[in-house]
Amino acid sequence: MSKHSPLEPALRQKALRVHERLCALYGCPIAYFASKDPLSTLVSALLSHRTKNASTGKSFRALVARFPTWQQVRDAPTAEVEQAIALTTWPEQKAPRIQAVLRQVTALRGESMSLDFLGELTVAQARAWLERLPGVGPKTSGAVLAFSTLRKPALVVDSHHHRVAQRLGLIPPRMDEGPAHAFLAAELPFDWDAQKLYDNHEILMLHGQRVCTFHEPSCGRCVVLDQCPFGRQRLGLTTTEPAQNQTSQYELFPADAAKAK
């Protein structure tokens, strides 16, 4: 079996070790950061592409303040929707895309546009339905299922999560975020519930934000350094040389993961 197969036993064991250590560091279970309905979560996820969480939140609130229903957003002049979401990245692209999604949801589900029915489907079926919509890929479909009131066991992989997984060798070096969703999910126990999969995403994301940053990662204070080929090479450690920072690092950060969103 290939060393980059998610079903390879050593890789699955490594994924669990990483999960356990980061959970101890960031404090699992982690509280859900939002409780929006599925359609609202879908719109929020579309707004969030390449946009910081704070700007996404402000844009979402501005959008619903100006257009109290999703039917009004769907039918509004595109320029007005673009103006409402001006704080996001590329509002000129997101405004027509959101309206196109809302029109397709209407065509498929009727004027109510409710996506609550997704709760009755398997995760695979619900992902497939959502990914028929324009601009919706694995990250957005996973966000709708995992972050909304549906609370389904779907793994989400954002850019921070992806970077940490890549450096740890949990995914192949050139694997993009899209295919990484299925690959990383396959490394985790099949019977994990929604909370555990949510925790897995959150702790890897938080680690990417706080320690394993894009520029100048703090490898010397990383609790999974002994599991990380990237970090060990960066610090000039051999494959057998023990990392000296593994004894007390769980005290470095407070368990305040819920506040980081």
Sequence and secondary structure as in RCSB ss.txt:
>XXXX:A:sequence
MSKHSPLEPALRQKALRVHERLCALYGCPIAYFASKDPLSTLVSALLSHRTKNASTGKSFRALVARFPTWQQVRD
APTAEVEQAIALTTWPEQKAPRIQAVLRQVTALRGESMSLDFLGELTVAQARAWLERLPGVGPKTSGAVLAFSTL
RKPALVVDSHHHRVAQRLGLIPPRMDEGPAHAFLAAELPFDWDAQKLYDNHEILMLHGQRVCTFHEPSCGRCVVL
DQCPFGRQRLGLTTTEPAQNQTSQYELFPADAAKAK
>XXXX:A:secstr
  TT TT HHHHHHHHHHHHHHHHHHTSS   S    HHHHHHHHHHHTTS HHHHHHHHHHHHHHSSSHHHHHH
S HHHHHHHTTTSSSHHHHHHHHHHHHHHHHHHH TT   GGGGGS HHHHHHHHTTSTT  HHHHHHHHHHSTT
        HHHHHHHHHHTSS TT  HHHHHHHHHHHS TT  HHHHHHHHHHHHHHHHHTS SSS  GGG TTG
GG HHHHHHTT  SSS  TT SSGGGSS S GGGG 
